[in-house]
Amino acid sequence: LAFMMLFGNEMLLTSLYTASILAALILVNLDCILGRITLRPLYVAITSLCFVFGTLGIKLGISTLLQVEDDAHIFDILRSKFTDYATFHTRLYTCSKEFDFISFETLQKLCATWLLPAAAMGIFLFVVVFLFTERKELLYRSGNKGKPYAETACYAVMALLIMRLKLFFTPHLCICSAFLANNKGEYSNPEQEMLFDWIMRETKPDAVFAGTMPVMANVKLTTLRPIVNHPHYEDVGIRNRTKLVYSIFSKKPISEVHETLKKMGINYVIFQMLNCAPDLERPYCAYRGMWDEEDPENINRVSNCDLFNVAATQHDHHRILPFRIAYFRNNNYLVLKV
């Protein structure tokens, strides 16, 4: 049903989620056999191994059968987390703060609201009570009284590896602690709001936009303008399109970049000056560094970032022809007419 409702999203059919559901259904049907194992550690070990290998086997089989590689980058990201492996697509993820290991600042904020200490105390009390009241039955199967705490442990590992997954971890901290103290606030981005006002007022409803993935998502949701790329990266076509759009940060000839974007049917490109800033600690995580790795043939050319910056700040527009500046008012967002 989800496959049909999402317009034939092939990744749903080949995802680990679908494979895990099928593996779980198989284990449920085999419970009449596995249920004879009363020793809990042995039951958990055998069931877990069957589930893991069953999920991976089903996923590999479906992907091979349908020849779908939309989620291949996910395994590349996990590989790059623990090795030196890196590609352009993994850099876009692992160099983003949201996909890095959980930051100390996040843990500080969770502690400042007393959410993390309260959750830790709740888990500690559960473990103490469980050991004193259930220790005689610990080796044998019973109910799922500790399910929320087991889920919290799993989500904690996920959040530590990829900070963005803290959105699963934090609610489980609330469940464990039953306590939350936090001030209410409202997100505000005046510069982006000014940009969207201009788009709504000065561009046609069918004008096609391109730019960085986070901005494109906001453009679509706020202005309803068509966009070429967006953060749904689990699609080979989207990944390839995004890479072409991000060539505006490369050192390729400006005319070549313009021709590429024009062939894609793009009318406007939203260029953020802040995205050209270097990363002194991790140079390869800046867009300039990514393209130096990806496109060594043009490494000695002038970066398009510098050309757009000069054109915007010094009004030297001939440097970026055939691009034309359509909007630049707050030293951050630069809209280029293709």
Stockholm file with secondary structure:
# STOCKHOLM 1.0

chainA/1-338         LAFMMLFGNEMLLTSLYTASILAALILVNLDCILGRITLRPLYVAITSLCFVFGTLGIKLGISTLLQVEDDAHIFDILRSKFTDYATFHTRLYTCSKEFDFISFETLQKLCATWLLPAAAMGIFLFVVVFLFTERKELLYRSGNKGKPYAETACYAVMALLIMRLKLFFTPHLCICSAFLANNKGEYSNPEQEMLFDWIMRETKPDAVFAGTMPVMANVKLTTLRPIVNHPHYEDVGIRNRTKLVYSIFSKKPISEVHETLKKMGINYVIFQMLNCAPDLERPYCAYRGMWDEEDPENINRVSNCDLFNVAATQHDHHRILPFRIAYFRNNNYLVLKV
#=GR chainA/1-338 SS CHHHHTTSCHHHHHSHHHHHHHHHHHHHHTHHHHTTCCBHHHHHHHHHHHHHHHHHHHHHHHHHHHTCCTTHHHHHHHHHHHSSCCCHHHHHHHTSGGGSSCCHHHHHHHHHTTHHHHHHHHHHHHHHHHHHHHGGGTTBCCCCTTHHHHHHHHHHHHHHHCGGGHHHHHHHHHHHHCCCCCCCCCCCCHHHHHHHHHHHHHSCTTCCEEECHHHHHHHHHHHCCCBSCCSCCCSHHHHHHHHHHGGGGSCSCHHHHHHHHHHTTCSEEEEEGGGGCCCSSCGGGSHHHHHHHHCGGGTTSCCHHHHHHHHHHSCCGGGGTTCEEEEECSSSEEEEEC
#=GC SS_cons         CHHHHTTSCHHHHHSHHHHHHHHHHHHHHTHHHHTTCCBHHHHHHHHHHHHHHHHHHHHHHHHHHHTCCTTHHHHHHHHHHHSSCCCHHHHHHHTSGGGSSCCHHHHHHHHHTTHHHHHHHHHHHHHHHHHHHHGGGTTBCCCCTTHHHHHHHHHHHHHHHCGGGHHHHHHHHHHHHCCCCCCCCCCCCHHHHHHHHHHHHHSCTTCCEEECHHHHHHHHHHHCCCBSCCSCCCSHHHHHHHHHHGGGGSCSCHHHHHHHHHHTTCSEEEEEGGGGCCCSSCGGGSHHHHHHHHCGGGTTSCCHHHHHHHHHHSCCGGGGTTCEEEEECSSSEEEEEC
//
